[in-house]
Amino acid sequence: MQIIQPHYHAIARTAQDYERMAMSGVVAVAEPAFWAGFDRLYPETFVDYFRQISEFEPTRAAEYGIKHYCWVAVNPKEAENPTLSHEVLKHMPEFYEKPNVLGVGEIGFHKTTKNEEEIFEAQVEQAIKYDQLILIHTPHLQDKVRGTKRTLEVLAHMNVNPERVWIDHVEEHTIREPLEAGYWVGFTLYPITKCSPKRACDMLEMYGHERILVNSSADWGPSDPFTLQQCVVQYRARGYSVQDAIEIFHNNPARFLGQNPKFDIKPIQLETIEEEITDMV
C-alpha cells in the first residue's frame, strides 16, 4: 500500500532510509525544521539549513522515487533566543515561494517559557499573513500537558483556521482537547519520549481516524522511520482493511498537506477490477 510519511527529519538520516521506505510503499515525506542538536548562533546558519532541506534533500529523495516537501521555522528550543529568532523570521518569507515548502513548522513550546511564547505567536502571525499551513510541536514528557494547554490558549486568541493547523506529538492525555477544538493532531511513533505503534492503534480505535496523522519523526536520536510501517501492520492485524489503513497512513496526510496546492498527491481508493474470463476451450 502507499504511505505518506508526514514528519521525517531526512537531514539526520542516511540514503538507506529512502531506499527502504521506497521499497515499503512510501511515496512522499515532509520534513519540518527542527533543532540541530545544538543551538545555532547566526540567522545565516538557519538560512543555509532551510536551503538544504528545500533544495538538496528533494534531490536525495527523488533518487528513490519519493517526493520531498519541507517546512521552515525557528524550532521551540531555539526560540528561547528572541533576538536571533526575529532575525530568522525576516528570512522565512522568501522560502514560501519555493515549490516544496508547505508552511511554518515545527513551532510551539519546549519548556513553555515567555520567550518561546513570543516567538510562537510571531510565527503563527507570519503564517496567517502569508497563508501558510502551521505545524506545532508539543513538549516532551513532564511538560506535555501544560504546554499543550498553553498552545490551545494562545491559538484561541489568534485568527487561525483550525483546519490548517496540525498539533503534533499528542498522547492519550492531550488528544481530546485539540480534536474537540477542530485542529488536526499527530501521533509520533518515537521511542522513550513519545508514542508506540500499539498506543497509536489504541487511540485510533478510541477516537477514529478523522483529522489524525501518524508519523515517525525520525531524526538523529534513537528513532526509526519504520515505526510507521510497524503501526500499519499492527492496525491491519486488528482486523482493519487495506483501505482503512490507506485512509490513515496516506489519505489523511494528503488531505491536510494538500491544503497547500504545492502538495499534489491526492487521496486514493482501492478498486476491484472485474475482468471477463475468456473460455480457452
Order of alpha helices (4+ residues) and beta strands (2+ residues): beta-alpha-beta-alpha-alpha-beta-alpha-beta-alpha-beta-alpha-beta-alpha-beta-alpha-beta-alpha-alpha-alpha
